Amino acid sequence: MSAAPALVVIGAGPRGTGVIERIAANAAELYGDRPLDIHLVDPYPPGGGRIWRQDQSPLLRMNSKAEDVTMFTDDTVELDGPVSPGPALHTWAEDVREGRTAIGADPAVLEEIHGLRAQGFPSRRLQSAYLRWVYEQALAALPPGITVHEHTGVALRVSGPRDGRQRVVIQGRADPLVADLVVLTVGHLDAEPDEEQAALGAFAARHGLVHLPPAFTADTDLTALPAGAPVLVRGFGLAFIDLMVLLTEGRGGRHENGLYIPSGHEPVLYVGSRRGVPYHSKIGYPWHGVQPPLARYFGPDQVEEILHRPGPVDFRRDLWPLVTKELGHLHYHRLFTAHPGRTAADRRDFEEKYAVADPGSPELAALIASAVPDPADRLDLDALDHPLDGVRHASYEALQDGLRAYITADLHRRHDPRYSPDLAVFLGLLSVYGRLTRAGDIGERWHSFFSHLASGPPGFRLRELLALSQAGIVRFLGAGMTVESDEENGVFRARGATVPGASTEARALVEARLPAPSPRRTRSTLVRGLYEDGAAGTDTGLLSVDPADGRIRGRDGRPHPRRFALGPHTAARTGGAFTRPRTGGPAFRQNDATARTALTFLRDLTPASRRTPLTEEAVR
């Protein structure tokens, strides 16, 4: 038995890096100078992991500005451990440019660093370099007794008794790692096709068609999509944006002065989705003036009161009314304080009446209508979320014009500070997301809504989309998109609600989205093994964890004392492993809680608890 306790972290991307950073920050208080072996397991290099790895197309960019990306805590993060400040991405790049920070990176990445500005949208390869540097800083901050061992490989299985040491089987390694604690930070998971995708794949195989199921776009082989051929694309979020880039610029086309110059190697992309529109553009101006008064109607007290009510929490019934009240408050506070000329009431009188009005009530609607004359200045969350509901066009050509007008208007609004209440709502969405992590699995509707409003592409990507539409490379199919298998003609056929009765045929179909989580269909033998060992899953397929510190819950409701999980595959998922500076960083809070629980557990281990025999019976 090793003299030092052992912690295995499975997943070396930004979430795993964040856990190690928090271990370094909390070790002096909770662990002292005791020895500890940390084993970091991932088939991809530490820091970036799979999603942010260096080895991907330089055309793929982040959907966040450089100034909006940090891996470091600040005093807005609710944590019990110490704050360990560090540079956001743009400040780090400046330090590299000025020679204050040395890194080893690809010459192309170094060239990008020298041209990066705070308002720029970096490539994912540049973000990979930043994450690698953060990882190296975390290692350097560990006390001398804590050693990190890197293992390149896929973790296949975790086994072991609740009250004893765990074994982690790694593909290609003869002996398992023996651990006192295991933390999963594995990120997005691949999945086997669901019934619909399996049927579509079988249909494609019978007729010699191309079917690309949900997957991480950068990992998808797109060579099967031929030049000039129509391709149905279902999904209009960030996965589509990546697909669009790789199939146009990635095939030699170029954008010049608002026009797209084709290479001749592009397919024709017919894109639709449930909403039928792309995510809203990232806001293109900074905040000025008084900070928005966050957490007025949806703060920690309101969340705790809801969580302590008897019975399960229903998102639409219990949480959504407070969310809408909070977002509306921020919107109108900004309108009254920054653009008072567009209001027709006394601000204090409005806020008093707003405070007592029920969300969604006729009284609230009347109050807003009387105080805000222009409907464009009123917050309509339903219209923002589903702008094509009830919209009908007589032809596909009319739909193209309509969608181009919609995207143009969205770009204009999201880059015009006259509409700065939109930015107040964006900041409110970040605050709300952090609070909702305490509520566990609240269903997919909220996450979809948040992504559509707050996690959209940079404005330049939507301008490129407009150019591709004008060039005939991208064609819009509208909302309510469905796909049928035409056995008689051997083609896929897409329909949408926005152009009734119309359809489009193609011999290729791309599902532009990540696979939905599922205990039954996950391709991760690691996660599937956890379920087989008794881990609980939620109704939407997420791994059930204690929201306080990430310990994996069993089907009996008890948290496992030696197994933790953090990330998008869990019920306590957050908006991302890194965050915008000074916005609370819910992932950082979770990392800190997990690190502190782990260090306390490892510090208090007794010799007896580390001598549990690892017999085959004990670890099954």
Secondary structure, 3 states (H helix, E strand, C coil): CCCCCEEEEECCCHHHHHHHHHHHHHHHHHCCCCCEEEEEEECCCCCCCCCCCCCCCCCCECCCCHHHCECCCCCCCCCCCCCCCCCCHHHHHHHHHCCCCCCCCCHHHHHHHHHCCCCCCCEHHHHHHHHHHHHHHHHHHCCCCEEEEEEECCEEEEECCCCCCEEEEECCCCCCEEECEEEECCCCCCECCCHHHHHHHHHHHHHCCEEECCCCHHHCCCCCCCCCCEEEEECCCHHHHHHHHHHCHHHCCEEECCEEECCCCCCEEEEECCCCCCCCCCCCCCCCCCCCCCCCCCCHHHHHHHHCCCCCCCHHHHHHHHHHHHHHHHHHHHHHHHCHHHCCCCHHHHHHHHHHCCCCCHHHHHHHHHHCCCHHHCCCHHHHHCCCCCCCCCCHHHHHHHHHHHHHHHHHHHCCHHHCHHHHHHHHHHHHHHHHHHHCCCCHHHHHHHHHHHCCCCHHHHHHHHHHHHCCCEEEEECCCEEEEECCCCEEEEECCCCCCCEEEECEEEECCCCCCCCCCECCHHHHHHHHCCECECCCCCECECCCCCEEEECCCCEEEEEEECCCCECCCCCCCCECCCCCCHHHHHHHHHHHHHHHHHHCCCCHHHCCCCCHHHHC
